[in-house]
């Protein structure tokens, strides 16, 4: 029933069939999905597959093994569906934040599937992004939801970013400019991800980080920007040149703060 529901739902948001068929199939899929999730929750009692605290600080070049056997993939997808159903059941901010945290290790292990962007993974990403967007800018939920969104976009690649941009770009841009969000560590990285680490955005944010960020934001976000993912690219080459110039300028001006910040960002490539 899950497979049928997912397949039906995918025709609506992913434009696999023309109107008016798509809305009908999407509605059928939603019904099957809604009926199946409570059953799945009662049947699956599998504990969390990993402690979120044990995951690396920023999703990067992980050593997650490929899901070589179909039983491995099916089991992981069933655990994902159970965790997602639990998220849908949560109404209070604390419960939703906890549910987002429980999804992180599963999304982390699903990385190869998300990167391959197969049909079932694509649909699950779409549904999860819609759920994250509901209360993304709620201060009681944003720490957990921004972290999960970074995992999804980092593991899902450009296709996931394209799907997320209409849902989150304005919200993330507003949060980046909002002083009350300066301690939410992943907001700057999300803006970079949603802009596909475009050269101008990377360099502009680097100048902001060196000269204009409050201490709180730099301490919270500098090591989570994801510059290590640029290794070997033209953007990295330009960024290293920019940081080298900023280090030289700070030394000449005896600007200890700018020197320390530029040097720390440059160390991301070490």
N, C-alpha and C positions, 0 to 999 in steps of 0.2 A: 504493500500500500504506500509506503514511503516513496518507493521508486516511481510509481504511477503518479503520485501527487507531485513529486518534484518535476517530473517530465511535463505534466500539464501546466504547472506554474511557470515553467521556463518559457513557454510560448508567449506569455504576455510581456514581461519585462525585457525579454531578449529578442522579440520580434521575429520569431521563427515561423509564424503563420500570419497571413493578412487579416485585417479586420473584415467581418465581425467575429471571426472564429477565435482569435486570440483572447478577447475578454472572457468568452465562455469557457475555454480550456483553462484559463488562469483561475477562474472562479472554482471550477471543479477541482483543480489542484489544491487551492487553498482549503477547500472542504476536506479533502482526503488527508492533507497534511495536519489539519487541526484535529481530525479524529484520531489519527495515528499517534501523535505525540504523547497523549496521556497513556496510551497502551504501552508505548515504548518506555516511558518512565517507570511504569510498574514492573516491566520485565527486566530492565537492565539495572543491575545494582553494582556495576563495575566502578571501583574507586577512581579518583583522579589519576591520570597517567604520569603526572610529574608535579613537583612542587614549583609554582611560578617563581619563587625566590631563587631557585637553582638555575634559572635561565640566564643567559648572558644579558648584559645591560642593554644592548641594542641588537636587534636582529641583524645579523650580517652573514658572513660566509660560514654557515653552520656545518656541523659534521653529522647532521641527522641522516640516518641511513635511509635509502630508498625503500619504499614499501614493495618489496619484491614479490610477495605472495598476495594473491587476491584476498585471502582470509585476513591478512594483516590490515589491508586497506579497508575491508568491510567492517572489521572490528573497530577500527579507528573512526570510521564514518558513523558507526552506531553510537560510539561514545560522544562524538560531536553532536549528533542529533539529540541525545539525552541532555547534554549540557545546554544546547540551544533551547530545548523545550523548557528547561528549568529557568532560563533567562526570560522567556516569554511569560512565565507564571509570576515573575517578580513585579511588584508594583511600587515598593518603597525604594528610595535611593540607595540605602545601605545594601539591600538585597540584590539590586541590580549591579552595584559596584562589585559585590562578591561574585556574582555570576560571570561578569566580564573577566575577573581574575581567573576563574576556573577554566574559562575558554582559552586563555593564553597558551598553556602548554600543549593543548590539542591543536591549535592553529599552528604552533611552532613545528609540531611533528608532521602536520599536513603539508608542510612547505613544498615538497616535491610535487604533490598533487595540485596545489594552487598554482605553482609555476607553470605546470603543463597546461593549466587552464582547460581541463576537460569539462564536459557538460555538467556533471553532478557538482564538481567543485565550483564551477562558475555560478551555478544557481545558489549554492550555499553561501558564497561570498556576497551575492546580491542581497539575500535575505538578512545576513548578518549586518551588512552596512546599513540597511534600512532600520534595523533594530538599534544600532549604535547611535544613529542620527536622532532618535527620538528625544534623548535627554543629554545630548553630547555636551552642551554648554552649561549643564547643571553643575555647580561647584562641588556638590557632594558625590558626583559620579565621574566628573571629567578626568580625574587622575587615572582611574582604571580604564575609562573608555578611550582616552587618547593613547594609552599604552597598547591596548588591543588593536586600535586602528593602525598604529605603526607596524605591528606584527603582520596584519592583513596586507597592507600595501607593500611592505618589504618582501614578503613571501609571494604575494600574488603578481608582482611585476607590473609592467605598463598597462595591461588590460584591467587589473584591479584599480589602478590609479584613475584610468579613464572613467570607470564606473563610479568611483567615489567623488570625483571632482565636482559634479553638480550638487551633490549632497552636502559637501563639507567645505568647499573653498571659501565661501563668504564667512562661515562660522570661524574657521581657523584664522583667516585674515583678521577678523574682529578680535579674536582672542590674543593674537600676536600684538595688537595695538593696545590691548587693555592692560593697564598696570596691575589689576587684581589677579591676572593670570600669569604673572612673571615667574611664579614658582612651579608652574606646571611644566615639567621638564621637556615633554615631547612636542610642545606647540611649535617651536621653531623648526624642528625636524619635519613635522607634518607639512608645514608650508613648503619646505624644500621638496618633499616627496610629491606633493600635489602639483608642483611646477616641474617635476621630472628632473630636479637638480640642474635646471637651466643655468647657463653660465652667468648671466646677468644677475639672476636671483641669488646664486651662491655668493658672488662677489659683494653684492649689496648687503647681504646679511652678515658677511664676514666683517665689513667695515662697521656695521651697526654693533656687532658683538665686541669689537675692539674698543670703540670710542663712545658708544651711546647706551649700551645695555646697563641696567642697574646691576649692582653686585649680586643681588639675589638671583636675577635671571642668568647671569654668566655662570655662577656656581651651580645652578640647577641644570642648565641646558648645554653648556659648552661641550662636554664629553659625549653628548648624545646626538650631535648634529649629523653623524653618519658620513663624515668626510672620508673615512676609510673605504667607503664603497666606491669612491672615485678613482682608486688606484689604477694607473695606466691609461686614464682618459685625458682628452685635451682640456677638460674642465679642471682636472687636478693640476696640470701643467701651469695653466693660467693662475690658479689659486696659489700655488707655491711661489710663483713670481710676485704676486700681490703681497703675500705674507712676508716674503723676504724684504720687499720695499718698506712695509710697515715696521718691521723690526729695525731696519736701518734708520728710518725716520725717528722712531721712538728713542733709539740710542743717542742720536744727535741732539734731540730735544730733551734728553734726560727725563723722559716720560716713563716712569717705572710701571705704572698701571698698564699702559698700552703695550709696553715691551713684554710684560708678563703674559698678557692675554694673547698677543700675536704669537709668542713663542709656544704657548700651550696649544693653540690651534694648529700650528705647524707640526707639532709632535704627533698629531693624528696620522701623519703619513709615515711615521718612523716604523 
